[in-house]
Amino acid sequence: MDPGRLVCAGCGRTGGARDVATGWAMSTPLRPTGATSAREPGPLTALCPSCARERVRDLEARLDP
Ligand SMILES: [Zn+2]
């Protein structure tokens, strides 16, 4: 994987490494120990600023009883 290239997991928008400083959210999915899957989820999940904001709003909405 090219570390200098990001693809948003939400909308597919692409960004460069320098875009991380502009608000991209990055997370590394944790794989359960011993888990063997034919499908590699990829080492990194990236969200562009707009999708990151949507994600947070979605989480907060779910927390609301
Ligand atoms: Zn996005």
N, CA, C, O and the ligand as a Tripos MOL2 file, in Angstrom:
@<TRIPOS>MOLECULE
protein
  261   259    66     0     0
PROTEIN
NO_CHARGES

@<TRIPOS>ATOM
      1 N           0.8480   -1.1990    0.0000 N.3       1 MET1
      2 CA          0.0000    0.0000    0.0000 C.3       1 MET1
      3 C           0.8780    1.2420    0.0000 C.2       1 MET1
      4 O           1.8860    1.3140    0.7020 O.2       1 MET1
      5 N           0.4850    2.1790   -0.7750 N.am      2 ASP2
      6 CA          1.2100    3.4440   -0.8180 C.3       2 ASP2
      7 C           0.7680    4.3140    0.3480 C.2       2 ASP2
      8 O          -0.3890    4.7320    0.3970 O.2       2 ASP2
      9 N           1.6520    4.5930    1.2740 N.am      3 PRO3
     10 CA          1.2800    5.3770    2.4570 C.3       3 PRO3
     11 C           0.9670    6.8240    2.1170 C.2       3 PRO3
     12 O           0.3960    7.5510    2.9290 O.2       3 PRO3
     13 N           1.3390    7.2350    0.9280 N.am      4 GLY4
     14 CA          1.0900    8.6180    0.5490 C.3       4 GLY4
     15 C          -0.2460    8.8040   -0.1250 C.2       4 GLY4
     16 O          -0.5780    9.9040   -0.5660 O.2       4 GLY4
     17 N          -1.0290    7.7150   -0.2100 N.am      5 ARG5
     18 CA         -2.3030    7.8210   -0.8900 C.3       5 ARG5
     19 C          -3.4120    7.3100    0.0210 C.2       5 ARG5
     20 O          -3.3510    6.1860    0.5200 O.2       5 ARG5
     21 N          -4.4100    8.1330    0.2300 N.am      6 LEU6
     22 CA         -5.5220    7.7540    1.0910 C.3       6 LEU6
     23 C          -6.7840    7.6340    0.2630 C.2       6 LEU6
     24 O          -6.9920    8.3840   -0.6920 O.2       6 LEU6
     25 N          -7.6190    6.6870    0.6370 N.am      7 VAL7
     26 CA         -8.9310    6.5840    0.0160 C.3       7 VAL7
     27 C          -9.9650    6.5850    1.1200 C.2       7 VAL7
     28 O          -9.9140    5.7540    2.0270 O.2       7 VAL7
     29 N         -10.8930    7.5020    1.0500 N.am      8 CYS8
     30 CA        -11.9090    7.6010    2.0800 C.3       8 CYS8
     31 C         -12.7880    6.3530    2.0710 C.2       8 CYS8
     32 O         -13.2740    5.9240    1.0240 O.2       8 CYS8
     33 N         -12.9850    5.7750    3.2720 N.am      9 ALA9
     34 CA        -13.8060    4.5770    3.3870 C.3       9 ALA9
     35 C         -15.2860    4.9240    3.2440 C.2       9 ALA9
     36 O         -16.1180    4.0410    3.0360 O.2       9 ALA9
     37 N         -15.6050    6.1910    3.3530 N.am     10 GLY10
     38 CA        -16.9990    6.5980    3.2870 C.3      10 GLY10
     39 C         -17.4540    6.9450    1.8790 C.2      10 GLY10
     40 O         -18.5010    6.4780    1.4300 O.2      10 GLY10
     41 N         -16.6830    7.7520    1.1880 N.am     11 CYS11
     42 CA        -17.1380    8.2440   -0.1090 C.3      11 CYS11
     43 C         -16.1650    7.9300   -1.2360 C.2      11 CYS11
     44 O         -16.4560    8.1930   -2.4030 O.2      11 CYS11
     45 N         -15.0140    7.3700   -0.8930 N.am     12 GLY12
     46 CA        -14.0890    6.9790   -1.9340 C.3      12 GLY12
     47 C         -13.2040    8.1100   -2.4190 C.2      12 GLY12
     48 O         -12.4000    7.9280   -3.3340 O.2      12 GLY12
     49 N         -13.3430    9.2530   -1.8230 N.am     13 ARG13
     50 CA        -12.5110   10.3870   -2.1750 C.3      13 ARG13
     51 C         -11.0460   10.0870   -1.8430 C.2      13 ARG13
     52 O         -10.7460    9.4410   -0.8390 O.2      13 ARG13
     53 N         -10.1740   10.5500   -2.6700 N.am     14 THR14
     54 CA         -8.7660   10.2630   -2.4370 C.3      14 THR14
     55 C          -8.0590   11.4960   -1.9100 C.2      14 THR14
     56 O          -8.4480   12.6340   -2.1750 O.2      14 THR14
     57 N          -7.0050   11.2260   -1.1530 N.am     15 GLY15
     58 CA         -6.2260   12.3200   -0.6090 C.3      15 GLY15
     59 C          -4.7760   11.9090   -0.4840 C.2      15 GLY15
     60 O          -4.4410   10.7250   -0.5300 O.2      15 GLY15
     61 N          -3.9470   12.8730   -0.3310 N.am     16 GLY16
     62 CA         -2.5220   12.6140   -0.1670 C.3      16 GLY16
     63 C          -2.1270   12.6650    1.2900 C.2      16 GLY16
     64 O          -2.9290   13.0090    2.1580 O.2      16 GLY16
     65 N          -0.8930   12.3220    1.5430 N.am     17 ALA17
     66 CA         -0.4040   12.2800    2.9230 C.3      17 ALA17
     67 C          -0.5450   13.6410    3.5920 C.2      17 ALA17
     68 O          -0.7970   13.7270    4.7940 O.2      17 ALA17
     69 N          -0.3860   14.6810    2.8260 N.am     18 ARG18
     70 CA         -0.4540   16.0050    3.4540 C.3      18 ARG18
     71 C          -1.8900   16.3570    3.8270 C.2      18 ARG18
     72 O          -2.1180   17.2490    4.6450 O.2      18 ARG18
     73 N          -2.8560   15.6650    3.2360 N.am     19 ASP19
     74 CA         -4.2560   15.9370    3.5570 C.3      19 ASP19
     75 C          -4.6110   15.4660    4.9580 C.2      19 ASP19
     76 O          -5.6060   15.9090    5.5320 O.2      19 ASP19
     77 N          -3.7990   14.5680    5.5110 N.am     20 VAL20
     78 CA         -4.0710   14.0800    6.8670 C.3      20 VAL20
     79 C          -4.1020   15.2430    7.8370 C.2      20 VAL20
     80 O          -4.8630   15.2420    8.8050 O.2      20 VAL20
     81 N          -3.2740   16.2300    7.5720 N.am     21 ALA21
     82 CA         -3.1990   17.3890    8.4630 C.3      21 ALA21
     83 C          -4.4440   18.2560    8.3590 C.2      21 ALA21
     84 O          -4.6640   19.1250    9.2020 O.2      21 ALA21
     85 N          -5.2550   18.0310    7.3420 N.am     22 THR22
     86 CA         -6.4250   18.8830    7.1400 C.3      22 THR22
     87 C          -7.6880   18.2630    7.7310 C.2      22 THR22
     88 O          -8.7900   18.7610    7.5000 O.2      22 THR22
     89 N          -7.5350   17.1900    8.4860 N.am     23 GLY23
     90 CA         -8.6980   16.6700    9.1780 C.3      23 GLY23
     91 C          -9.1130   15.2660    8.8110 C.2      23 GLY23
     92 O         -10.1680   14.8010    9.2440 O.2      23 GLY23
     93 N          -8.3050   14.5780    8.0210 N.am     24 TRP24
     94 CA         -8.6480   13.1830    7.7380 C.3      24 TRP24
     95 C          -8.5420   12.3730    9.0160 C.2      24 TRP24
     96 O          -7.6330   12.5810    9.8180 O.2      24 TRP24
     97 N          -9.4680   11.4530    9.2010 N.am     25 ALA25
     98 CA         -9.4160   10.5770   10.3680 C.3      25 ALA25
     99 C          -8.8730    9.2240    9.9350 C.2      25 ALA25
    100 O          -9.3200    8.6440    8.9450 O.2      25 ALA25
    101 N          -7.9140    8.7410   10.6850 N.am     26 MET26
    102 CA         -7.3040    7.4660   10.3310 C.3      26 MET26
    103 C          -7.4620    6.4940   11.4850 C.2      26 MET26
    104 O          -7.3780    6.8770   12.6520 O.2      26 MET26
    105 N          -7.6890    5.2620   11.1550 N.am     27 SER27
    106 CA         -7.7560    4.2480   12.1910 C.3      27 SER27
    107 C          -7.2070    2.9440   11.6440 C.2      27 SER27
    108 O          -7.3560    2.6290   10.4630 O.2      27 SER27
    109 N          -6.5860    2.2120   12.5070 N.am     28 THR28
    110 CA         -6.0820    0.9030   12.1260 C.3      28 THR28
    111 C          -6.9780   -0.1530   12.7510 C.2      28 THR28
    112 O          -7.0120   -0.2900   13.9730 O.2      28 THR28
    113 N          -7.6990   -0.8980   11.9330 N.am     29 PRO29
    114 CA         -8.5980   -1.9240   12.4670 C.3      29 PRO29
    115 C          -7.8130   -2.9680   13.2390 C.2      29 PRO29
    116 O          -6.7630   -3.4340   12.7990 O.2      29 PRO29
    117 N          -8.3340   -3.3190   14.3780 N.am     30 LEU30
    118 CA         -7.6770   -4.3460   15.1760 C.3      30 LEU30
    119 C          -8.1860   -5.7190   14.7570 C.2      30 LEU30
    120 O          -9.3910   -5.9570   14.6660 O.2      30 LEU30
    121 N          -7.2420   -6.6100   14.5050 N.am     31 ARG31
    122 CA         -7.6330   -7.9630   14.1220 C.3      31 ARG31
    123 C          -7.5380   -8.8640   15.3470 C.2      31 ARG31
    124 O          -6.5330   -8.8500   16.0580 O.2      31 ARG31
    125 N          -8.5630   -9.6310   15.5870 N.am     32 PRO32
    126 CA         -8.5190  -10.5650   16.7200 C.3      32 PRO32
    127 C          -7.3400  -11.5140   16.5730 C.2      32 PRO32
    128 O          -7.0220  -11.9730   15.4750 O.2      32 PRO32
    129 N          -6.7050  -11.7940   17.6890 N.am     33 THR33
    130 CA         -5.5460  -12.6740   17.6410 C.3      33 THR33
    131 C          -5.9470  -14.0500   17.1260 C.2      33 THR33
    132 O          -6.9160  -14.6480   17.5930 O.2      33 THR33
    133 N          -5.2050  -14.5220   16.1870 N.am     34 GLY34
    134 CA         -5.4660  -15.8630   15.6690 C.3      34 GLY34
    135 C          -6.5100  -15.8900   14.5730 C.2      34 GLY34
    136 O          -6.7760  -16.9400   13.9880 O.2      34 GLY34
    137 N          -7.0930  -14.7560   14.2980 N.am     35 ALA35
    138 CA         -8.1110  -14.7320   13.2590 C.3      35 ALA35
    139 C          -7.4690  -14.8930   11.8870 C.2      35 ALA35
    140 O          -6.4950  -14.2180   11.5510 O.2      35 ALA35
    141 N          -8.0230  -15.7750   11.1310 N.am     36 THR36
    142 CA         -7.5120  -15.9560    9.7730 C.3      36 THR36
    143 C          -8.6730  -15.7700    8.8130 C.2      36 THR36
    144 O          -9.6440  -16.5270    8.8130 O.2      36 THR36
    145 N          -8.5400  -14.7580    8.0100 N.am     37 SER37
    146 CA         -9.5990  -14.4770    7.0530 C.3      37 SER37
    147 C          -9.0150  -14.4100    5.6540 C.2      37 SER37
    148 O          -7.8830  -13.9640    5.4620 O.2      37 SER37
    149 N          -9.7760  -14.8470    4.7050 N.am     38 ALA38
    150 CA         -9.2980  -14.8010    3.3280 C.3      38 ALA38
    151 C          -9.2850  -13.3620    2.8390 C.2      38 ALA38
    152 O          -8.5140  -12.9940    1.9520 O.2      38 ALA38
    153 N         -10.1500  -12.5620    3.4330 N.am     39 ARG39
    154 CA        -10.2290  -11.1610    3.0130 C.3      39 ARG39
    155 C          -9.4550  -10.2790    3.9700 C.2      39 ARG39
    156 O          -9.7910  -10.1740    5.1490 O.2      39 ARG39
    157 N          -8.4400   -9.6630    3.4640 N.am     40 GLU40
    158 CA         -7.6910   -8.7160    4.2870 C.3      40 GLU40
    159 C          -8.4290   -7.3800    4.2890 C.2      40 GLU40
    160 O          -8.6810   -6.8090    3.2280 O.2      40 GLU40
    161 N          -8.7720   -6.8860    5.4600 N.am     41 PRO41
    162 CA         -9.4960   -5.6150    5.5450 C.3      41 PRO41
    163 C          -8.6210   -4.4260    5.2100 C.2      41 PRO41
    164 O          -9.1100   -3.3090    5.0390 O.2      41 PRO41
    165 N          -7.3390   -4.6690    5.1190 N.am     42 GLY42
    166 CA         -6.4570   -3.5400    4.8570 C.3      42 GLY42
    167 C          -5.9160   -2.9960    6.1520 C.2      42 GLY42
    168 O          -6.5680   -3.0930    7.1910 O.2      42 GLY42
    169 N          -4.7510   -2.4340    6.1030 N.am     43 PRO43
    170 CA         -4.0880   -1.9980    7.3270 C.3      43 PRO43
    171 C          -4.6520   -0.6960    7.8730 C.2      43 PRO43
    172 O          -4.4390   -0.3630    9.0390 O.2      43 PRO43
    173 N          -5.3570    0.0280    7.0500 N.am     44 LEU44
    174 CA         -5.7130    1.3650    7.4780 C.3      44 LEU44
    175 C          -7.0790    1.7580    6.9310 C.2      44 LEU44
    176 O          -7.4170    1.4740    5.7820 O.2      44 LEU44
    177 N          -7.8550    2.4200    7.7870 N.am     45 THR45
    178 CA         -9.1130    2.9910    7.3360 C.3      45 THR45
    179 C          -9.0000    4.5040    7.4200 C.2      45 THR45
    180 O          -8.6290    5.0550    8.4560 O.2      45 THR45
    181 N          -9.3190    5.1550    6.3420 N.am     46 ALA46
    182 CA         -9.2320    6.6090    6.3230 C.3      46 ALA46
    183 C         -10.5940    7.2070    6.0180 C.2      46 ALA46
    184 O         -11.3600    6.6750    5.2140 O.2      46 ALA46
    185 N         -10.8790    8.3090    6.6680 N.am     47 LEU47
    186 CA        -12.1230    9.0290    6.4020 C.3      47 LEU47
    187 C         -11.7840   10.4860    6.1170 C.2      47 LEU47
    188 O         -11.0090   11.1060    6.8450 O.2      47 LEU47
    189 N         -12.3580   11.0170    5.0720 N.am     48 CYS48
    190 CA        -12.1230   12.4190    4.7710 C.3      48 CYS48
    191 C         -12.8370   13.2690    5.8320 C.2      48 CYS48
    192 O         -13.7130   12.7690    6.5380 O.2      48 CYS48
    193 N         -12.4700   14.5290    5.9430 N.am     49 PRO49
    194 CA        -13.0420   15.3890    6.9950 C.3      49 PRO49
    195 C         -14.5620   15.3620    7.0060 C.2      49 PRO49
    196 O         -15.1760   15.3340    8.0720 O.2      49 PRO49
    197 N         -15.1620   15.3720    5.8450 N.am     50 SER50
    198 CA        -16.6150   15.4260    5.7900 C.3      50 SER50
    199 C         -17.2330   14.1210    6.2790 C.2      50 SER50
    200 O         -18.2260   14.1380    7.0070 O.2      50 SER50
    201 N         -16.6480   12.9840    5.8790 N.am     51 CYS51
    202 CA        -17.1630   11.6980    6.3280 C.3      51 CYS51
    203 C         -16.8640   11.4760    7.8070 C.2      51 CYS51
    204 O         -17.6650   10.8670    8.5180 O.2      51 CYS51
    205 N         -15.7250   11.9630    8.2710 N.am     52 ALA52
    206 CA        -15.3850   11.8230    9.6820 C.3      52 ALA52
    207 C         -16.4150   12.5530   10.5310 C.2      52 ALA52
    208 O         -16.8000   12.0850   11.6030 O.2      52 ALA52
    209 N         -16.8540   13.7050   10.0390 N.am     53 ARG53
    210 CA        -17.8470   14.4810   10.7640 C.3      53 ARG53
    211 C         -19.1810   13.7420   10.7640 C.2      53 ARG53
    212 O         -19.8770   13.6920   11.7780 O.2      53 ARG53
    213 N         -19.5240   13.1720    9.6150 N.am     54 GLU54
    214 CA        -20.7680   12.4150    9.5240 C.3      54 GLU54
    215 C         -20.7400   11.2200   10.4630 C.2      54 GLU54
    216 O         -21.7370   10.8900   11.1060 O.2      54 GLU54
    217 N         -19.5700   10.5720   10.5310 N.am     55 ARG55
    218 CA        -19.4380    9.3920   11.3720 C.3      55 ARG55
    219 C         -19.6470    9.7460   12.8310 C.2      55 ARG55
    220 O         -20.3310    9.0300   13.5630 O.2      55 ARG55
    221 N         -19.0540   10.8550   13.2510 N.am     56 VAL56
    222 CA        -19.1930   11.2830   14.6410 C.3      56 VAL56
    223 C         -20.6530   11.6090   14.9380 C.2      56 VAL56
    224 O         -21.1790   11.2540   15.9930 O.2      56 VAL56
    225 N         -21.2960   12.2890   13.9960 N.am     57 ARG57
    226 CA        -22.6920   12.6610   14.2000 C.3      57 ARG57
    227 C         -23.5530   11.4050   14.3060 C.2      57 ARG57
    228 O         -24.4910   11.3410   15.1010 O.2      57 ARG57
    229 N         -23.2160   10.4120   13.4890 N.am     58 ASP58
    230 CA        -23.9530    9.1630   13.4920 C.3      58 ASP58
    231 C         -23.7920    8.4570   14.8370 C.2      58 ASP58
    232 O         -24.7550    7.9300   15.3930 O.2      58 ASP58
    233 N         -22.5650    8.4560   15.3500 N.am     59 LEU59
    234 CA        -22.3140    7.8020   16.6320 C.3      59 LEU59
    235 C         -23.0600    8.5130   17.7490 C.2      59 LEU59
    236 O         -23.6380    7.8770   18.6290 O.2      59 LEU59
    237 N         -23.0400    9.8370   17.7030 N.am     60 GLU60
    238 CA        -23.7140   10.5860   18.7470 C.3      60 GLU60
    239 C         -25.2120   10.3670   18.6990 C.2      60 GLU60
    240 O         -25.8730   10.3170   19.7370 O.2      60 GLU60
    241 N         -25.7440   10.2370   17.5070 N.am     61 ALA61
    242 CA        -27.1710   10.0030   17.3600 C.3      61 ALA61
    243 C         -27.5560    8.6500   17.9460 C.2      61 ALA61
    244 O         -28.6370    8.4770   18.5090 O.2      61 ALA61
    245 N         -26.6280    7.6860   17.7970 N.am     62 ARG62
    246 CA        -26.9060    6.3660   18.3220 C.3      62 ARG62
    247 C         -26.8300    6.3330   19.8410 C.2      62 ARG62
    248 O         -27.5120    5.5420   20.4930 O.2      62 ARG62
    249 N         -25.9940    7.2000   20.3910 N.am     63 LEU63
    250 CA        -25.8720    7.2560   21.8460 C.3      63 LEU63
    251 C         -27.0980    7.8910   22.4660 C.2      63 LEU63
    252 O         -27.4270    7.6480   23.6270 O.2      63 LEU63
    253 N         -27.7680    8.7130   21.6690 N.am     64 ASP64
    254 CA        -28.9540    9.3990   22.1840 C.3      64 ASP64
    255 C         -30.0650    8.3770   22.4230 C.2      64 ASP64
    256 O         -30.4320    7.6510   21.4990 O.2      64 ASP64
    257 N         -30.6060    8.3030   23.6340 N.am     65 PRO65
    258 CA        -31.6210    7.3080   23.9550 C.3      65 PRO65
    259 C         -32.9840    7.5710   23.3260 C.2      65 PRO65
    260 O         -33.9180    6.7950   23.5280 O.2      65 PRO65
    261 ZN        -15.4220   10.7760    2.5430 Zn       66 ZN66
@<TRIPOS>BOND
     1     1     2 1
     2     2     3 1
     3     3     4 2
     4     3     5 am
     5     5     6 1
     6     6     7 1
     7     7     8 2
     8     7     9 am
     9     9    10 1
    10    10    11 1
    11    11    12 2
    12    11    13 am
    13    13    14 1
    14    14    15 1
    15    15    16 2
    16    15    17 am
    17    17    18 1
    18    18    19 1
    19    19    20 2
    20    19    21 am
    21    21    22 1
    22    22    23 1
    23    23    24 2
    24    23    25 am
    25    25    26 1
    26    26    27 1
    27    27    28 2
    28    27    29 am
    29    29    30 1
    30    30    31 1
    31    31    32 2
    32    31    33 am
    33    33    34 1
    34    34    35 1
    35    35    36 2
    36    35    37 am
    37    37    38 1
    38    38    39 1
    39    39    40 2
    40    39    41 am
    41    41    42 1
    42    42    43 1
    43    43    44 2
    44    43    45 am
    45    45    46 1
    46    46    47 1
    47    47    48 2
    48    47    49 am
    49    49    50 1
    50    50    51 1
    51    51    52 2
    52    51    53 am
    53    53    54 1
    54    54    55 1
    55    55    56 2
    56    55    57 am
    57    57    58 1
    58    58    59 1
    59    59    60 2
    60    59    61 am
    61    61    62 1
    62    62    63 1
    63    63    64 2
    64    63    65 am
    65    65    66 1
    66    66    67 1
    67    67    68 2
    68    67    69 am
    69    69    70 1
    70    70    71 1
    71    71    72 2
    72    71    73 am
    73    73    74 1
    74    74    75 1
    75    75    76 2
    76    75    77 am
    77    77    78 1
    78    78    79 1
    79    79    80 2
    80    79    81 am
    81    81    82 1
    82    82    83 1
    83    83    84 2
    84    83    85 am
    85    85    86 1
    86    86    87 1
    87    87    88 2
    88    87    89 am
    89    89    90 1
    90    90    91 1
    91    91    92 2
    92    91    93 am
    93    93    94 1
    94    94    95 1
    95    95    96 2
    96    95    97 am
    97    97    98 1
    98    98    99 1
    99    99   100 2
   100    99   101 am
   101   101   102 1
   102   102   103 1
   103   103   104 2
   104   103   105 am
   105   105   106 1
   106   106   107 1
   107   107   108 2
   108   107   109 am
   109   109   110 1
   110   110   111 1
   111   111   112 2
   112   111   113 am
   113   113   114 1
   114   114   115 1
   115   115   116 2
   116   115   117 am
   117   117   118 1
   118   118   119 1
   119   119   120 2
   120   119   121 am
   121   121   122 1
   122   122   123 1
   123   123   124 2
   124   123   125 am
   125   125   126 1
   126   126   127 1
   127   127   128 2
   128   127   129 am
   129   129   130 1
   130   130   131 1
   131   131   132 2
   132   131   133 am
   133   133   134 1
   134   134   135 1
   135   135   136 2
   136   135   137 am
   137   137   138 1
   138   138   139 1
   139   139   140 2
   140   139   141 am
   141   141   142 1
   142   142   143 1
   143   143   144 2
   144   143   145 am
   145   145   146 1
   146   146   147 1
   147   147   148 2
   148   147   149 am
   149   149   150 1
   150   150   151 1
   151   151   152 2
   152   151   153 am
   153   153   154 1
   154   154   155 1
   155   155   156 2
   156   155   157 am
   157   157   158 1
   158   158   159 1
   159   159   160 2
   160   159   161 am
   161   161   162 1
   162   162   163 1
   163   163   164 2
   164   163   165 am
   165   165   166 1
   166   166   167 1
   167   167   168 2
   168   167   169 am
   169   169   170 1
   170   170   171 1
   171   171   172 2
   172   171   173 am
   173   173   174 1
   174   174   175 1
   175   175   176 2
   176   175   177 am
   177   177   178 1
   178   178   179 1
   179   179   180 2
   180   179   181 am
   181   181   182 1
   182   182   183 1
   183   183   184 2
   184   183   185 am
   185   185   186 1
   186   186   187 1
   187   187   188 2
   188   187   189 am
   189   189   190 1
   190   190   191 1
   191   191   192 2
   192   191   193 am
   193   193   194 1
   194   194   195 1
   195   195   196 2
   196   195   197 am
   197   197   198 1
   198   198   199 1
   199   199   200 2
   200   199   201 am
   201   201   202 1
   202   202   203 1
   203   203   204 2
   204   203   205 am
   205   205   206 1
   206   206   207 1
   207   207   208 2
   208   207   209 am
   209   209   210 1
   210   210   211 1
   211   211   212 2
   212   211   213 am
   213   213   214 1
   214   214   215 1
   215   215   216 2
   216   215   217 am
   217   217   218 1
   218   218   219 1
   219   219   220 2
   220   219   221 am
   221   221   222 1
   222   222   223 1
   223   223   224 2
   224   223   225 am
   225   225   226 1
   226   226   227 1
   227   227   228 2
   228   227   229 am
   229   229   230 1
   230   230   231 1
   231   231   232 2
   232   231   233 am
   233   233   234 1
   234   234   235 1
   235   235   236 2
   236   235   237 am
   237   237   238 1
   238   238   239 1
   239   239   240 2
   240   239   241 am
   241   241   242 1
   242   242   243 1
   243   243   244 2
   244   243   245 am
   245   245   246 1
   246   246   247 1
   247   247   248 2
   248   247   249 am
   249   249   250 1
   250   250   251 1
   251   251   252 2
   252   251   253 am
   253   253   254 1
   254   254   255 1
   255   255   256 2
   256   255   257 am
   257   257   258 1
   258   258   259 1
   259   259   260 2
@<TRIPOS>SUBSTRUCTURE
     1 MET1         2 RESIDUE 1 A MET
     2 ASP2         6 RESIDUE 1 A ASP
     3 PRO3        10 RESIDUE 1 A PRO
     4 GLY4        14 RESIDUE 1 A GLY
     5 ARG5        18 RESIDUE 1 A ARG
     6 LEU6        22 RESIDUE 1 A LEU
     7 VAL7        26 RESIDUE 1 A VAL
     8 CYS8        30 RESIDUE 1 A CYS
     9 ALA9        34 RESIDUE 1 A ALA
    10 GLY10       38 RESIDUE 1 A GLY
    11 CYS11       42 RESIDUE 1 A CYS
    12 GLY12       46 RESIDUE 1 A GLY
    13 ARG13       50 RESIDUE 1 A ARG
    14 THR14       54 RESIDUE 1 A THR
    15 GLY15       58 RESIDUE 1 A GLY
    16 GLY16       62 RESIDUE 1 A GLY
    17 ALA17       66 RESIDUE 1 A ALA
    18 ARG18       70 RESIDUE 1 A ARG
    19 ASP19       74 RESIDUE 1 A ASP
    20 VAL20       78 RESIDUE 1 A VAL
    21 ALA21       82 RESIDUE 1 A ALA
    22 THR22       86 RESIDUE 1 A THR
    23 GLY23       90 RESIDUE 1 A GLY
    24 TRP24       94 RESIDUE 1 A TRP
    25 ALA25       98 RESIDUE 1 A ALA
    26 MET26      102 RESIDUE 1 A MET
    27 SER27      106 RESIDUE 1 A SER
    28 THR28      110 RESIDUE 1 A THR
    29 PRO29      114 RESIDUE 1 A PRO
    30 LEU30      118 RESIDUE 1 A LEU
    31 ARG31      122 RESIDUE 1 A ARG
    32 PRO32      126 RESIDUE 1 A PRO
    33 THR33      130 RESIDUE 1 A THR
    34 GLY34      134 RESIDUE 1 A GLY
    35 ALA35      138 RESIDUE 1 A ALA
    36 THR36      142 RESIDUE 1 A THR
    37 SER37      146 RESIDUE 1 A SER
    38 ALA38      150 RESIDUE 1 A ALA
    39 ARG39      154 RESIDUE 1 A ARG
    40 GLU40      158 RESIDUE 1 A GLU
    41 PRO41      162 RESIDUE 1 A PRO
    42 GLY42      166 RESIDUE 1 A GLY
    43 PRO43      170 RESIDUE 1 A PRO
    44 LEU44      174 RESIDUE 1 A LEU
    45 THR45      178 RESIDUE 1 A THR
    46 ALA46      182 RESIDUE 1 A ALA
    47 LEU47      186 RESIDUE 1 A LEU
    48 CYS48      190 RESIDUE 1 A CYS
    49 PRO49      194 RESIDUE 1 A PRO
    50 SER50      198 RESIDUE 1 A SER
    51 CYS51      202 RESIDUE 1 A CYS
    52 ALA52      206 RESIDUE 1 A ALA
    53 ARG53      210 RESIDUE 1 A ARG
    54 GLU54      214 RESIDUE 1 A GLU
    55 ARG55      218 RESIDUE 1 A ARG
    56 VAL56      222 RESIDUE 1 A VAL
    57 ARG57      226 RESIDUE 1 A ARG
    58 ASP58      230 RESIDUE 1 A ASP
    59 LEU59      234 RESIDUE 1 A LEU
    60 GLU60      238 RESIDUE 1 A GLU
    61 ALA61      242 RESIDUE 1 A ALA
    62 ARG62      246 RESIDUE 1 A ARG
    63 LEU63      250 RESIDUE 1 A LEU
    64 ASP64      254 RESIDUE 1 A ASP
    65 PRO65      258 RESIDUE 1 A PRO
    66 ZN66       261 GROUP 0 **** ****
